[in-house]
Amino acid sequence: MAATMAGKPQPEYKEDLNNIVMCRDCKEFPPNLVEEFSSGDMVCGSCGLVMPDRIIDTRSEWRTFSNDDQGNDDPSRVGDGPNELYGNDNLQTSVGSEGKNSRHLQSLQNKQNNNANNTKVLSAAYREIQALTDSISAGSVVGNGAKHIFKLVEDNKALKGKSQEAIIAGCIFIACRQAGVPRSFREIYSLTKVSKKEIGRVFKQLESFLQKIGGEEEIGKAAAALSTQYQAKASTTAVELIQRFCSLLGFANPVKVERTAKSLALASNTVADLAGRSPLSVAAACIYMAALMLNDRRPSKEISKAVGVSDGTVKTAYKILYQARTSLVANSPEVFSPEEIAAMEKLPPN
């Protein structure tokens, strides 16, 4: 509402952005002004006149006082920024042991800081998550997402009695899927000493837990990596895995090999004999066939090592694809280009 004065309405206040600070002697436009943070003055760079306006130094305070300290300490005035992964802005106070009332103050502090043990648990879990995500080159987005999922589980006291290692593996697996950098279930459980069955149980409970609380909506408030509501996804497909494996194999033309391999993986959904095979074996066979089609051959052993399956698995899946090559084109003619169809007819049987 506009303010009134003497019965007359007054216009609302608006900042005048046309006001420009300039030297009253030089009157240069645009003004040649220099900010001297050490003195807090605005100085004309042409004549040296000090402007009447004072400025505030908004830069970080990086000065330390270690040379003045007698205990060889470094009481820097710059502390860590608030970390939302720990809650309460990660600020804590310690009460010294000297003085008459120190024990009483310490007992009161222990009652107030009842989340100290929880912070230790989170810190240990975060270190393990960071180490595991680094080992599979998942990136910081996946690492932060897995940490926030673990914090949600810890704060809500969910999955009681489950192995922490299994919970961490499940958090990483879900974070990989939601961040668009899928990893196969085999790759995740091979990082831990927990059985595949146990991690599978924990993963299903984690999914139902996140769906119940609207998981990623809460995660996204603290981390920009995950900003949409959690949605359960089907198992990782061969198409999602092909890009990463093609980059690992170092083809002469990785873009063409990746495109052809993805076309084969999409069309292979109609092959009944491949329905029960793992996405890893299907991805390996599609990459092997695409490399042969584009005359960028790679030994099956090299592909099996990069994907993480046996050489026999790659050759068996390739034979199934080779026998079904005609039906692949017939069922999905829009997927393949004429050059790919012609190259498919020249493939070796093994």
TILO-765573 format. One record per residue: residue in three letters; x, y, z of N, C-alpha, C in turn. Coordinates in steps of 0.05 Angstrom, whole numbers, padded with zeros to 5 digits, always signed. Example, Ala and Ser with C-alpha at 12.3 -4.5 7.8 and 13.67 -1.06 7.14 Angstrom:
! TILO-765573
ALA+00264-00114+00156+00246-00090+00156+00264-00066+00156
SER+00257-00045+00142+00273-00021+00143+00258+00001+00157
***
This chain:
! TILO-765573
MET+00017-00024+00000+00000+00000+00000+00018+00025+00000
ALA+00011+00044-00015+00026+00069-00016+00021+00085+00009
ALA+00043+00098+00019+00040+00114+00044+00025+00139+00037
THR+00011+00150+00057-00004+00175+00054+00007+00196+00072
MET+00007+00221+00062+00017+00243+00078-00001+00267+00072
ALA-00013+00277+00094-00032+00300+00092-00055+00293+00074
GLY-00063+00268+00075-00086+00259+00060-00081+00254+00031
LYS-00056+00259+00022-00049+00254-00006-00032+00229-00009
PRO-00040+00211-00027-00024+00187-00031+00004+00193-00042
GLN+00024+00179-00030+00051+00183-00039+00060+00158-00055
PRO+00075+00162-00076+00084+00138-00091+00102+00121-00074
GLU+00102+00095-00081+00119+00076-00067+00148+00082-00072
TYR+00165+00076-00052+00194+00082-00055+00206+00062-00074
LYS+00222+00072-00092+00237+00056-00111+00266+00066-00113
GLU+00284+00048-00112+00312+00056-00114+00318+00068-00141
ASP+00332+00090-00141+00339+00103-00167+00366+00092-00176
LEU+00364+00074-00196+00388+00061-00207+00404+00079-00225
ASN+00394+00103-00230+00409+00122-00248+00430+00138-00233
ASN+00430+00136-00206+00450+00150-00191+00477+00138-00195
ILE+00497+00153-00204+00523+00144-00209+00543+00159-00193
VAL+00561+00145-00179+00582+00158-00163+00605+00165-00182
MET+00613+00190-00183+00635+00199-00200+00651+00221-00186
CYS+00675+00225-00196+00692+00245-00184+00681+00273-00191
ARG+00678+00290-00170+00667+00316-00174+00686+00335-00188
ASP+00712+00328-00188+00732+00345-00201+00736+00337-00230
CYS+00740+00311-00235+00745+00301-00262+00719+00299-00278
LYS+00698+00290-00265+00672+00286-00278+00674+00268-00303
GLU+00691+00248-00300+00694+00229-00323+00670+00209-00324
PHE+00663+00202-00347+00642+00182-00351+00650+00163-00373
PRO+00652+00137-00368+00646+00124-00342+00668+00132-00322
PRO+00660+00133-00296+00679+00142-00275+00702+00122-00272
ASN+00726+00132-00267+00750+00116-00263+00755+00114-00233
LEU+00740+00097-00219+00741+00095-00190+00755+00069-00182
VAL+00771+00071-00161+00786+00048-00151+00778+00043-00122
GLU+00772+00018-00115+00764+00011-00088+00789+00002-00072
GLU+00795+00017-00051+00817+00010-00034+00806-00003-00009
PHE+00807-00030-00008+00795-00045+00014+00810-00041+00040
SER+00836-00036+00037+00852-00034+00062+00844-00010+00078
SER+00837+00012+00065+00828+00036+00079+00798+00040+00079
GLY+00784+00025+00062+00755+00027+00060+00746+00052+00045
ASP+00763+00062+00027+00757+00087+00012+00753+00080-00017
MET+00737+00098-00030+00734+00098-00059+00750+00121-00070
VAL+00769+00116-00087+00788+00136-00096+00786+00139-00126
CYS+00788+00164-00136+00788+00169-00164+00815+00161-00175
GLY+00815+00144-00196+00840+00134-00207+00854+00155-00224
SER+00841+00177-00231+00853+00197-00248+00867+00219-00232
CYS+00853+00230-00211+00864+00252-00196+00870+00245-00167
GLY+00861+00222-00157+00867+00214-00130+00848+00225-00109
LEU+00826+00237-00117+00807+00248-00098+00792+00225-00084
VAL+00789+00227-00058+00776+00207-00042+00746+00213-00042
MET+00730+00194-00050+00701+00198-00050+00690+00196-00021
PRO+00668+00210-00016+00657+00209+00012+00646+00182+00019
ASP+00639+00165+00000+00626+00139+00006+00647+00120+00017
ARG+00639+00105+00038+00656+00084+00049+00648+00057+00038
ILE+00666+00039+00034+00660+00013+00024+00666-00008+00045
ILE+00654-00031+00042+00658-00054+00060+00673-00076+00045
ASP+00694-00086+00058+00709-00107+00046+00694-00133+00049
THR+00684-00144+00027+00668-00169+00028+00685-00194+00022
ARG+00711-00190+00018+00728-00214+00012+00732-00231+00037
SER+00741-00255+00033+00747-00273+00055+00771-00264+00071
GLU+00770-00269+00097+00792-00261+00115+00811-00285+00117
TRP+00834-00282+00102+00853-00304+00101+00877-00299+00119
ARG+00876-00279+00135+00899-00273+00152+00901-00293+00175
THR+00924-00302+00181+00928-00320+00204+00946-00306+00225
PHE+00946-00317+00249+00962-00305+00270+00981-00325+00282
SER+00991-00343+00265+01008-00365+00275+01035-00354+00286
ASN+01045-00332+00274+01070-00321+00283+01069-00309+00310
ASP+01045-00300+00318+01042-00287+00344+01035-00307+00366
ASP+01030-00332+00358+01022-00352+00378+01046-00366+00390
GLN+01046-00369+00416+01069-00381+00430+01067-00412+00430
GLY+01044-00423+00425+01041-00452+00427+01043-00466+00400
ASN+01055-00452+00381+01058-00464+00354+01032-00472+00341
ASP+01011-00459+00350+00984-00464+00339+00980-00445+00315
ASP+00959-00450+00301+00951-00433+00279+00921-00426+00281
PRO+00915-00408+00300+00886-00401+00304+00876-00384+00281
SER+00872-00396+00258+00862-00381+00235+00835-00370+00241
ARG+00830-00346+00230+00804-00334+00233+00784-00344+00212
VAL+00793-00361+00195+00776-00372+00174+00769-00401+00181
GLY+00744-00407+00185+00736-00434+00191+00722-00447+00167
ASP+00716-00473+00170+00702-00487+00149+00674-00476+00145
GLY+00664-00477+00121+00637-00469+00116+00617-00489+00127
PRO+00592-00481+00131+00572-00500+00141+00568-00523+00123
ASN+00566-00547+00135+00563-00572+00119+00536-00583+00126
GLU+00518-00582+00107+00490-00591+00111+00488-00622+00114
LEU+00510-00636+00107+00509-00665+00110+00509-00673+00139
TYR+00519-00655+00157+00520-00662+00185+00497-00650+00202
GLY+00484-00629+00192+00463-00616+00207+00474-00597+00228
ASN+00457-00579+00237+00465-00560+00257+00489-00543+00249
ASP+00492-00540+00222+00514-00525+00211+00542-00534+00220
ASN+00543-00558+00231+00569-00570+00239+00584-00552+00259
LEU+00569-00537+00276+00582-00520+00296+00581-00534+00323
GLN+00603-00536+00337+00605-00548+00363+00622-00532+00382
THR+00617-00535+00408+00632-00521+00428+00643-00541+00448
SER+00668-00537+00456+00680-00555+00475+00685-00540+00501
VAL+00679-00553+00523+00683-00541+00550+00709-00552+00561
GLY+00726-00534+00571+00751-00542+00582+00748-00557+00609
SER+00770-00570+00617+00769-00586+00642+00778-00571+00667
GLU+00786-00546+00663+00796-00530+00686+00773-00514+00698
GLY+00775-00509+00724+00755-00493+00737+00738-00510+00756
LYS+00725-00496+00775+00709-00511+00794+00684-00523+00782
ASN+00671-00509+00764+00646-00518+00752+00649-00532+00725
SER+00674-00541+00719+00679-00552+00692+00664-00578+00688
ARG+00663-00595+00709+00650-00621+00707+00620-00617+00702
HIS+00609-00599+00717+00580-00594+00714+00574-00583+00686
LEU+00591-00565+00676+00587-00554+00649+00591-00575+00628
GLN+00610-00593+00632+00614-00614+00613+00590-00633+00612
SER+00579-00640+00635+00556-00657+00635+00532-00644+00621
LEU+00529-00618+00625+00507-00604+00611+00512-00604+00581
GLN+00537-00600+00574+00543-00599+00545+00538-00626+00532
ASN+00545-00648+00546+00541-00675+00535+00511-00681+00531
LYS+00494-00670+00548+00466-00674+00545+00455-00658+00521
GLN+00467-00634+00516+00457-00618+00494+00468-00629+00467
ASN+00493-00638+00468+00505-00648+00443+00501-00678+00441
ASN+00476-00686+00441+00470-00715+00440+00473-00726+00412
ASN+00479-00709+00393+00483-00719+00365+00513-00723+00359
ALA+00530-00721+00379+00559-00724+00374+00566-00752+00363
ASN+00554-00772+00375+00559-00800+00365+00548-00803+00336
ASN+00525-00791+00331+00513-00793+00304+00532-00780+00284
THR+00545-00757+00292+00563-00744+00274+00587-00761+00268
LYS+00597-00776+00287+00619-00794+00283+00612-00817+00263
VAL+00587-00827+00266+00578-00848+00248+00576-00837+00220
LEU+00565-00813+00217+00562-00801+00191+00589-00796+00178
SER+00608-00786+00194+00635-00780+00184+00648-00805+00173
ALA+00646-00827+00188+00658-00852+00179+00645-00862+00154
ALA+00618-00860+00153+00604-00870+00129+00610-00852+00105
TYR+00612-00826+00109+00618-00808+00086+00646-00814+00075
ARG+00665-00820+00092+00692-00827+00083+00691-00852+00066
GLU+00676-00872+00075+00675-00897+00060+00660-00892+00033
ILE+00639-00877+00033+00624-00871+00008+00642-00856-00011
GLN+00657-00837-00002+00675-00822-00019+00696-00841-00032
ALA+00707-00859-00015+00728-00877-00025+00716-00896-00046
LEU+00692-00906-00042+00680-00925-00061+00672-00911-00087
THR+00660-00887-00085+00652-00873-00110+00677-00865-00126
ASP+00699-00858-00112+00723-00851-00126+00735-00876-00141
SER+00732-00899-00128+00743-00924-00140+00729-00932-00166
ILE+00703-00924-00169+00689-00931-00193+00685-00906-00211
SER+00699-00884-00204+00698-00859-00220+00670-00850-00225
ALA+00654-00850-00203+00626-00842-00205+00623-00811-00204
GLY+00642-00797-00193+00640-00768-00192+00628-00757-00166
SER+00630-00731-00162+00621-00719-00137+00591-00718-00135
VAL+00577-00717-00158+00548-00716-00157+00537-00742-00145
VAL+00547-00764-00153+00539-00790-00142+00547-00792-00113
GLY+00571-00783-00106+00581-00784-00079+00563-00768-00060
ASN+00556-00743-00068+00539-00726-00051+00511-00738-00049
GLY+00501-00749-00071+00474-00761-00070+00473-00785-00051
ALA+00494-00802-00052+00495-00825-00035+00497-00817-00006
LYS+00512-00796+00000+00515-00786+00027+00489-00776+00038
HIS+00473-00762+00022+00448-00751+00031+00427-00773+00035
ILE+00428-00793+00018+00410-00816+00022+00417-00830+00048
PHE+00443-00834+00054+00451-00847+00079+00443-00830+00103
LYS+00445-00804+00100+00436-00786+00123+00406-00788+00128
LEU+00391-00790+00106+00362-00794+00109+00356-00820+00124
VAL+00370-00841+00117+00366-00867+00131+00374-00865+00160
GLU+00396-00851+00165+00406-00849+00193+00387-00831+00210
ASP+00378-00809+00198+00360-00791+00213+00333-00804+00220
ASN+00324-00820+00201+00297-00833+00205+00299-00860+00219
LYS+00324-00868+00227+00328-00893+00240+00316-00917+00225
ALA+00320-00915+00198+00309-00937+00181+00331-00958+00178
LEU+00322-00981+00168+00339-01004+00163+00355-01013+00187
LYS+00342-01013+00210+00356-01022+00234+00365-01051+00232
GLY+00388-01057+00242+00398-01084+00242+00412-01092+00216
LYS+00411-01075+00196+00424-01081+00171+00454-01072+00171
SER+00470-01086+00156+00498-01080+00155+00502-01052+00143
GLN+00519-01036+00156+00524-01009+00146+00538-01010+00119
GLU+00554-01030+00114+00567-01033+00088+00547-01039+00066
ALA+00527-01055+00073+00506-01060+00053+00489-01035+00048
ILE+00483-01020+00069+00468-00995+00065+00483-00975+00048
ILE+00509-00973+00052+00526-00955+00036+00526-00964+00007
ALA+00528-00990+00002+00528-01000-00026+00501-00994-00039
GLY+00479-00997-00024+00453-00991-00035+00450-00962-00041
CYS+00460-00944-00023+00458-00915-00028+00473-00907-00053
ILE+00497-00919-00057+00513-00913-00081+00498-00922-00106
PHE+00487-00946-00105+00473-00958-00128+00450-00940-00136
ILE+00434-00930-00117+00411-00913-00123+00420-00886-00133
ALA+00441-00875-00120+00451-00849-00129+00462-00850-00157
CYS+00474-00872-00165+00484-00875-00192+00461-00875-00212
ARG+00440-00888-00206+00417-00889-00224+00404-00862-00227
GLN+00400-00848-00204+00386-00823-00205+00403-00801-00218
ALA+00429-00803-00216+00447-00782-00227+00452-00787-00257
GLY+00442-00809-00268+00446-00815-00296+00473-00826-00303
VAL+00487-00838-00283+00513-00851-00289+00510-00880-00279
PRO+00494-00896-00292+00488-00923-00282+00512-00941-00279
ARG+00512-00957-00259+00532-00978-00254+00516-01004-00250
SER+00527-01026-00260+00513-01051-00257+00514-01060-00228
PHE+00495-01077-00221+00493-01086-00193+00518-01102-00186
ARG+00530-01116-00205+00554-01132-00200+00577-01113-00193
GLU+00579-01090-00207+00601-01071-00201+00599-01060-00173
ILE+00574-01056-00163+00571-01045-00137+00577-01065-00115
TYR+00565-01089-00117+00570-01108-00095+00598-01119-00095
SER+00613-01117-00117+00640-01126-00117+00658-01107-00101
LEU+00649-01083-00095+00664-01064-00079+00664-01072-00049
THR+00645-01087-00041+00642-01093-00013+00647-01123-00007
LYS+00646-01130+00019+00649-01157+00028+00622-01169+00035
VAL+00600-01155+00029+00573-01164+00035+00563-01181+00012
SER+00547-01201+00018+00537-01219-00003+00518-01204-00021
LYS+00515-01214-00045+00497-01202-00065+00468-01203-00056
LYS+00461-01224-00043+00433-01227-00033+00427-01206-00012
GLU+00446-01201+00006+00441-01181+00028+00438-01153+00016
ILE+00456-01146-00003+00454-01119-00015+00428-01116-00031
GLY+00419-01138-00044+00393-01137-00058+00370-01132-00039
ARG+00370-01144-00016+00349-01139+00004+00349-01110+00013
VAL+00374-01100+00020+00376-01073+00029+00367-01053+00007
PHE+00374-01059-00018+00367-01041-00040+00336-01039-00042
LYS+00322-01061-00040+00293-01060-00042+00281-01044-00018
GLN+00292-01048+00006+00282-01033+00029+00288-01003+00026
LEU+00311-00997+00014+00318-00969+00010+00299-00956-00010
GLU+00292-00970-00031+00273-00959-00051+00246-00953-00038
SER+00236-00973-00023+00210-00968-00010+00211-00946+00010
PHE+00234-00943+00024+00237-00922+00044+00237-00894+00030
LEU+00252-00891+00008+00253-00866-00006+00227-00859-00019
GLN+00212-00879-00029+00186-00873-00040+00167-00864-00019
LYS+00170-00875+00005+00152-00868+00027+00156-00839+00036
ILE+00180-00830+00038+00185-00803+00048+00189-00783+00025
GLY+00186-00791+00000+00190-00773-00022+00220-00766-00024
GLY+00236-00787-00022+00265-00785-00018+00279-00762-00031
GLU+00279-00762-00057+00297-00743-00070+00288-00714-00068
GLU+00262-00710-00061+00253-00682-00057+00268-00671-00032
GLU+00271-00688-00012+00285-00679+00012+00315-00678+00007
ILE+00325-00697-00009+00354-00697-00015+00360-00672-00031
GLY+00343-00665-00050+00348-00642-00067+00349-00616-00053
LYS+00336-00614-00030+00337-00589-00015+00365-00584-00004
ALA+00380-00605+00000+00407-00602+00011+00428-00605-00010
ALA+00423-00618-00032+00443-00622-00053+00430-00618-00080
ALA+00442-00601-00096+00431-00595-00122+00432-00618-00141
ALA+00448-00639-00134+00451-00662-00152+00425-00677-00156
LEU+00409-00679-00135+00384-00694-00136+00361-00676-00129
SER+00345-00668-00149+00326-00647-00144+00297-00655-00150
THR+00293-00679-00161+00266-00688-00167+00258-00710-00148
GLN+00232-00715-00147+00222-00736-00129+00233-00763-00138
TYR+00237-00780-00118+00249-00806-00124+00229-00823-00140
GLN+00239-00835-00161+00223-00853-00178+00239-00879-00181
ALA+00226-00900-00174+00238-00926-00177+00243-00932-00207
LYS+00266-00944-00213+00272-00951-00241+00277-00980-00243
ALA+00273-00990-00268+00279-01018-00273+00309-01023-00273
SER+00317-01047-00277+00345-01054-00275+00360-01040-00297
THR+00386-01036-00293+00403-01022-00312+00404-01037-00338
THR+00400-01023-00360+00399-01036-00387+00426-01036-00400
ALA+00429-01052-00421+00454-01053-00436+00459-01027-00450
VAL+00438-01013-00459+00441-00987-00473+00454-00967-00454
GLU+00447-00967-00429+00458-00948-00410+00487-00953-00404
LEU+00496-00977-00407+00524-00985-00400+00543-00982-00423
ILE+00533-00981-00448+00550-00983-00471+00569-00959-00473
GLN+00559-00935-00468+00575-00911-00472+00601-00912-00455
ARG+00599-00919-00430+00622-00920-00413+00642-00941-00422
PHE+00632-00964-00430+00651-00986-00438+00665-00979-00465
CYS+00651-00965-00482+00663-00957-00508+00686-00937-00503
SER+00681-00919-00484+00702-00899-00478+00727-00913-00465
LEU+00722-00934-00450+00744-00949-00437+00761-00964-00458
LEU+00748-00973-00479+00762-00990-00499+00778-00974-00518
GLY+00774-00948-00521+00790-00931-00538+00789-00937-00567
PHE+00764-00937-00578+00761-00943-00607+00771-00919-00623
ALA+00777-00925-00648+00786-00903-00666+00764-00883-00671
ASN+00740-00893-00673+00716-00875-00676+00696-00884-00656
PRO+00699-00875-00630+00681-00885-00609+00652-00877-00613
VAL+00647-00854-00626+00620-00845-00630+00604-00864-00647
LYS+00616-00872-00670+00603-00891-00688+00599-00918-00675
VAL+00619-00928-00661+00617-00954-00648+00595-00953-00627
GLU+00595-00932-00612+00574-00929-00591+00546-00928-00603
ARG+00543-00913-00624+00516-00911-00637+00507-00938-00647
THR+00525-00952-00661+00518-00978-00672+00512-00999-00650
ALA+00528-00998-00629+00524-01017-00607+00498-01011-00593
LYS+00491-00986-00590+00465-00980-00577+00442-00988-00595
SER+00445-00985-00621+00424-00995-00640+00420-01025-00637
LEU+00442-01040-00635+00440-01069-00631+00427-01075-00605
ALA+00434-01061-00584+00423-01066-00557+00393-01061-00557
LEU+00384-01040-00570+00356-01034-00571+00341-01056-00586
ALA+00352-01064-00609+00339-01085-00625+00340-01112-00611
SER+00360-01117-00594+00363-01143-00581+00341-01149-00561
ASN+00324-01129-00555+00302-01135-00536+00282-01155-00547
THR+00282-01158-00574+00264-01177-00587+00275-01205-00589
VAL+00301-01209-00581+00314-01235-00582+00308-01250-00556
ALA+00293-01272-00559+00284-01286-00535+00307-01299-00520
ASP+00328-01309-00535+00350-01323-00522+00367-01304-00505
LEU+00365-01278-00509+00380-01258-00493+00365-01247-00470
ALA+00340-01256-00467+00322-01244-00447+00333-01250-00419
GLY+00344-01273-00414+00352-01280-00387+00381-01273-00381
ARG+00395-01261-00400+00424-01255-00395+00427-01227-00383
SER+00449-01224-00369+00454-01199-00355+00459-01176-00375
PRO+00453-01151-00367+00458-01128-00385+00488-01126-00392
LEU+00506-01135-00375+00534-01134-00380+00542-01151-00404
SER+00532-01176-00405+00538-01194-00427+00526-01184-00453
VAL+00502-01173-00452+00489-01163-00476+00505-01138-00486
ALA+00513-01121-00468+00528-01097-00476+00555-01105-00489
ALA+00568-01125-00477+00594-01134-00488+00590-01145-00516
ALA+00570-01162-00520+00565-01174-00546+00558-01153-00567
CYS+00542-01133-00559+00535-01111-00578+00560-01095-00586
ILE+00577-01089-00567+00602-01074-00573+00620-01090-00591
TYR+00622-01116-00586+00639-01134-00602+00628-01135-00631
MET+00602-01137-00634+00590-01139-00661+00593-01112-00675
ALA+00589-01089-00660+00591-01063-00673+00620-01058-00682
ALA+00640-01066-00667+00667-01063-00675+00674-01078-00700
LEU+00662-01102-00703+00667-01118-00727+00653-01105-00751
MET+00629-01094-00747+00615-01082-00769+00629-01057-00779
LEU+00643-01042-00762+00656-01017-00769+00686-01021-00775
ASN+00695-01046-00776+00723-01052-00782+00742-01039-00761
ASP+00733-01039-00736+00749-01029-00714+00751-01051-00694
ARG+00763-01073-00702+00763-01098-00687+00776-01095-00660
ARG+00765-01109-00640+00776-01112-00613+00774-01141-00605
PRO+00795-01153-00594+00792-01181-00585+00770-01183-00565
SER+00757-01206-00565+00735-01211-00546+00746-01210-00517
LYS+00771-01219-00513+00783-01219-00487+00786-01190-00476
GLU+00793-01172-00494+00797-01144-00486+00770-01132-00478
ILE+00749-01138-00493+00722-01128-00487+00712-01140-00461
SER+00717-01166-00457+00707-01180-00433+00721-01168-00408
LYS+00746-01161-00411+00761-01150-00388+00750-01122-00381
ALA+00744-01106-00401+00734-01079-00396+00706-01080-00384
VAL+00689-01099-00393+00661-01100-00383+00660-01115-00357
GLY+00677-01134-00353+00677-01149-00328+00662-01175-00330
VAL+00662-01188-00353+00650-01214-00357+00671-01232-00369
SER+00665-01258-00371+00684-01277-00382+00684-01276-00413
ASP+00706-01285-00424+00708-01285-00453+00688-01304-00466
GLY+00683-01326-00453+00662-01345-00463+00634-01333-00464
THR+00628-01316-00444+00602-01303-00442+00599-01284-00466
VAL+00620-01269-00473+00618-01251-00495+00614-01266-00522
LYS+00629-01287-00526+00626-01302-00551+00599-01316-00553
THR+00589-01326-00530+00562-01339-00531+00540-01319-00538
ALA+00541-01296-00525+00521-01275-00531+00524-01265-00559
TYR+00548-01264-00569+00552-01255-00597+00540-01275-00617
LYS+00544-01301-00612+00533-01321-00630+00503-01319-00631
ILE+00490-01313-00608+00461-01310-00608+00453-01286-00624
LEU+00468-01264-00622+00462-01240-00638+00466-01245-00667
TYR+00488-01260-00674+00494-01266-00702+00472-01282-00714
GLN+00462-01302-00700+00441-01319-00711+00415-01304-00714
ALA+00411-01283-00698+00386-01268-00699+00389-01242-00714
ARG+00411-01239-00730+00416-01213-00743+00394-01206-00763
THR+00383-01226-00776+00362-01221-00796+00337-01211-00782
SER+00330-01224-00760+00306-01215-00745+00310-01188-00732
LEU+00335-01182-00725+00340-01155-00713+00333-01133-00733
VAL+00341-01136-00758+00335-01116-00778+00305-01116-00785
ALA+00293-01140-00786+00265-01142-00793+00246-01130-00772
ASN+00253-01134-00746+00236-01124-00725+00241-01095-00718
SER+00265-01085-00724+00272-01057-00718+00286-01044-00742
PRO+00272-01042-00765+00285-01031-00789+00292-01001-00786
GLU+00277-00987-00769+00283-00958-00766+00308-00952-00749
VAL+00318-00972-00735+00340-00969-00717+00367-00968-00732
PHE+00369-00984-00754+00394-00987-00768+00395-00971-00794
SER+00419-00961-00800+00423-00947-00825+00429-00967-00847
PRO+00426-00959-00873+00432-00978-00895+00461-00989-00894
GLU+00480-00972-00885+00507-00981-00883+00510-01003-00861
GLU+00497-00999-00839+00498-01019-00817+00485-01046-00826
ILE+00463-01044-00841+00450-01068-00850+00468-01084-00869
ALA+00482-01069-00887+00500-01082-00906+00524-01094-00891
ALA+00534-01080-00871+00557-01091-00856+00550-01115-00839
MET+00524-01117-00831+00515-01139-00815+00516-01165-00831
GLU+00512-01163-00857+00512-01187-00874+00540-01199-00877
LYS+00561-01183-00872+00589-01192-00876+00602-01200-00850
LEU+00587-01203-00829+00599-01210-00803+00609-01239-00802
PRO+00630-01244-00788+00639-01272-00784+00621-01286-00764
PRO+00618-01312-00766+00600-01327-00747+00610-01327-00718
ASN+00636-01322-00713+00646-01323-00686+00670-01304-00684
***
